Amino acid sequence: MTVSDPNAPDTIVLIHGFWVTPRSWEEWLSYYQDKGYRVLAPAYPGFEVEVEALRADPTPIENLTVPAVIDHLTEVIGGLERPPILMGHSAGGVFTQLMLDRGYGAVGVVMDSAPTEGVPVVPLSQLKSTFPALRTVGRKKAAGFTFEQWHYAFCNTFPEERSRQLYERYHIPASVRVLWGSALATLEPGHQDTFVNYDNDDRAPLLFISGTHDHLMPPSVQRSNAKHYKSNKTVTEVVEFEGPHLLPSRDRWEEVADYALEWAVNHARQGNTPQAPGAGA
């Protein structure tokens, strides 16, 4: 399938994660646009301002909720004529899975995805990476990383100079309330905000891309998340690329971008079938 194919997705939606904004997709956005795609990188509600503004006033971060993000993505994705390719990084991988479960998107690719509800794997490096934020007292707060914490969690395979450049350009605090909610989702009774139906036969194909040296969301988390999907009627695959958590910014990131797009095009559901709200609910 090509962009000119009337049955193929003509739009790519890039969903960012925590501790960053849509700015973290800046290279991928122009790269995919040059290939002829319409590319959207929606911000979380209140995150439409620049990185520097969110650092100065983190109120939108403190007020963030998972349902608010899903509502916003539903508005953006649901308004498209053709179901798009969804790509999410880190927490954006969770939102991608949530949207696919609800019937949105022709195909999904998640990179270094945070886990959805029910994935119990918690590697030591993940605990070390998230501890600075989780130890914050009270949930309605925003917690950022020091440069040293950022380098360990996001850029551990990068030269320090490159890591610092990315820290200064991309880093913002993250919502402690949402982080705690995600961390406790598996332990609390009932379905929480990050629940997906792992038996959903109607879900579009999904690819997990994992960074081999990711400290924040190691490959074991990706593999465990993928194995939870039990449907035999839809595709779920896992692949690894050399790199840390901030995989979209690694050297030769184009290799990852090309693989992600080729897989998505080859596995995307064809046709202009309207996206179905609540398909996986």
C-alpha positions in Angstrom: 0.0 0.0 0.0 1.1 3.6 -0.7 -0.2 7.0 0.4 -2.0 7.3 -2.9 -3.8 4.0 -2.4 -7.4 5.0 -1.5 -7.6 2.0 0.9 -4.4 2.8 2.8 -4.0 5.1 5.8 -2.9 8.6 4.7 -2.3 10.0 8.2 0.2 9.1 10.9 -0.7 10.2 14.5 2.4 10.4 16.8 1.5 10.3 20.5 4.2 11.5 22.9 5.0 10.2 26.4 5.6 11.6 29.8 8.5 14.0 30.7 8.3 15.3 27.1 5.9 17.0 24.7 5.1 16.6 21.0 8.4 18.4 20.3 10.1 15.1 20.9 8.6 13.9 17.6 10.0 16.9 15.6 12.4 14.8 13.4 9.9 12.0 12.8 7.1 14.5 11.9 9.1 16.1 9.1 10.5 12.8 8.0 7.1 11.2 7.5 5.7 14.4 5.9 8.5 14.2 3.3 7.2 10.7 2.5 3.8 12.2 1.6 1.9 11.5 4.8 -0.3 13.9 6.8 1.4 13.8 10.2 -0.3 14.8 13.5 1.4 15.1 16.9 -1.4 16.0 19.3 -0.4 17.4 22.7 -2.1 16.3 25.9 -4.7 18.8 27.0 -3.0 21.9 28.2 0.3 20.8 26.8 -0.1 22.9 23.6 2.3 25.5 24.8 6.1 25.3 24.5 8.3 23.2 26.8 9.7 26.3 28.5 6.1 27.4 29.4 5.3 24.1 31.0 8.5 24.2 33.0 7.6 27.7 34.3 4.0 26.7 35.0 3.3 23.0 35.4 -0.4 23.4 36.3 -1.6 21.6 33.1 0.7 18.7 34.1 -0.6 18.6 37.6 -4.2 18.5 36.3 -3.6 15.8 33.7 -5.8 12.7 33.7 -5.8 9.6 31.5 -9.5 10.0 30.5 -8.8 13.6 29.4 -6.0 12.5 27.1 -8.2 9.7 25.7 -11.1 12.2 25.1 -8.7 14.5 23.2 -7.2 11.7 21.1 -10.7 10.5 20.3 -11.6 13.9 19.0 -8.5 14.2 16.9 -8.4 10.6 15.5 -12.2 10.2 15.3 -12.4 13.2 13.0 -10.2 11.8 10.3 -11.7 10.4 7.1 -9.6 7.3 7.1 -8.4 5.3 10.1 -4.7 6.4 10.6 -1.5 4.8 11.6 -1.0 5.3 15.4 2.5 5.5 16.8 3.1 6.1 20.5 6.3 6.4 22.6 6.5 5.5 26.3 3.2 6.6 27.9 2.1 7.3 24.4 2.3 3.6 23.8 -0.3 3.1 26.5 -2.6 5.7 24.9 -2.0 4.0 21.5 -3.1 0.6 23.0 -6.2 2.2 24.6 -7.2 3.9 21.3 -6.8 0.6 19.3 -8.9 -1.2 21.9 -11.6 1.3 21.5 -11.7 0.8 17.7 -9.6 3.7 16.5 -6.7 3.4 14.1 -5.9 1.0 11.2 -2.7 -0.2 12.9 -0.6 0.6 15.9 3.2 0.8 16.6 4.4 1.5 20.2 8.0 2.2 21.2 9.3 1.5 24.6 5.7 1.5 25.8 4.7 1.9 29.4 2.5 -1.2 30.4 -1.2 -1.3 30.3 -3.2 -2.6 33.3 -2.3 -6.2 34.3 1.3 -6.3 33.3 3.2 -7.1 36.6 6.8 -7.0 35.4 8.7 -4.3 37.3 12.5 -4.6 36.6 15.0 -3.0 39.0 16.1 -0.4 36.4 12.5 0.7 36.0 12.1 1.2 39.8 15.3 3.2 39.8 14.2 5.3 36.9 10.7 6.2 38.3 11.6 6.4 42.0 12.5 10.2 41.9 8.9 10.9 40.7 7.0 8.3 42.7 8.6 9.3 46.0 6.9 12.7 45.6 4.4 13.1 48.4 0.8 13.7 47.2 -0.5 12.8 43.7 -1.6 16.2 42.4 2.0 17.3 41.6 4.4 17.4 38.8 7.9 15.8 39.2 10.8 16.4 36.9 14.2 14.7 36.5 17.6 16.1 37.2 19.9 15.8 34.3 21.6 12.7 35.9 18.2 11.1 36.4 17.2 11.9 32.8 20.4 10.5 31.4 19.9 7.2 33.3 16.2 6.8 32.4 16.1 8.2 28.9 19.5 8.5 27.3 21.9 6.0 29.0 23.6 4.9 25.8 24.0 8.5 24.4 27.1 10.6 24.9 26.6 13.0 27.8 26.6 16.1 25.6 23.9 14.7 23.3 21.9 13.6 26.4 22.1 17.1 27.8 21.0 18.7 24.6 17.9 16.5 24.5 17.3 17.2 28.2 17.3 21.0 27.7 15.1 20.8 24.5 12.6 18.1 25.6 12.3 17.6 29.3 9.3 18.7 31.4 7.9 17.3 34.7 5.4 14.5 34.7 2.1 14.0 36.5 2.8 12.2 39.8 -0.9 11.4 40.1 -1.1 9.6 36.8 2.2 7.8 37.4 1.0 6.5 40.7 -2.4 5.5 39.2 -0.6 3.5 36.5 1.8 1.9 39.0 -1.1 0.8 41.2 -3.5 -0.2 38.4 -2.7 -3.9 38.6 -3.1 -4.0 42.4 -6.4 -2.1 42.7 -9.8 -3.9 42.2 -11.8 -3.3 39.1 -10.7 -1.8 35.8 -8.6 1.3 36.0 -7.8 4.0 33.5 -5.2 1.9 31.6 -7.3 -1.2 31.2 -7.5 -2.8 27.7 -9.4 -5.9 26.6 -6.6 -8.3 25.8 -9.1 -10.7 24.2 -10.4 -8.1 21.8 -10.6 -9.8 18.4 -11.5 -6.5 16.6 -8.3 -4.7 17.6 -6.1 -3.6 14.8 -2.6 -5.1 14.4 0.0 -3.9 17.0 3.8 -3.8 17.0 5.9 -3.3 20.1 9.4 -1.8 19.4 11.7 -2.1 22.4 15.1 -0.4 23.1 17.6 -3.1 24.0 19.2 -0.9 26.7 16.0 0.9 27.9 16.2 1.4 31.7 12.7 3.0 32.1 10.7 0.5 30.1 13.0 -2.5 29.5 12.4 -5.2 26.8 10.9 -7.5 29.5 8.1 -5.0 30.0 7.3 -4.9 26.2 7.4 -8.7 25.9 5.1 -9.2 28.9 2.7 -6.6 27.6 2.5 -8.2 24.2 2.0 -11.7 25.7 -1.1 -10.5 27.5 -2.9 -10.1 24.2 -4.6 -13.5 23.8 -6.6 -13.0 20.6 -5.6 -15.3 17.7 -7.5 -13.1 15.2 -5.2 -10.1 15.2 -1.5 -9.6 14.9 0.7 -8.7 17.9 4.5 -8.7 17.4 7.6 -7.5 19.2 11.0 -6.4 17.8 14.1 -4.9 19.4 16.4 -2.1 18.3 19.7 -1.1 19.8 19.2 1.9 22.0 17.8 3.4 25.3 14.3 4.7 26.2 14.5 7.7 24.0 14.7 5.5 20.9 13.2 8.0 18.5 16.3 10.2 19.1 19.0 7.6 18.8 21.7 7.7 16.1 20.2 6.4 12.9 16.7 6.8 14.2 15.6 6.7 10.6 16.1 2.9 10.6 13.5 2.7 13.4 11.2 5.1 11.7 11.4 3.2 8.4 10.8 -0.2 10.0 7.9 1.2 12.0 6.3 2.7 8.9 6.9 -0.3 6.7 5.4 -2.7 9.2 2.4 -0.4 9.7 1.7 -0.1 6.0 2.1 -3.9 5.5 -0.3 -4.7 8.4 -2.8 -1.8 8.3 -6.4 -2.8 7.9 -7.6 -1.6 4.5 -10.7 0.3 3.6 -12.5 3.4 4.7 -14.6 1.7 7.4 -15.6 4.3 9.9 -13.8 4.1 13.2 -16.1 2.6 15.9 -16.2 4.3 19.3 -16.2 1.7 22.1 -15.4 -1.3 19.9 -13.2 -2.7 22.6 -15.0 -1.6 25.6 
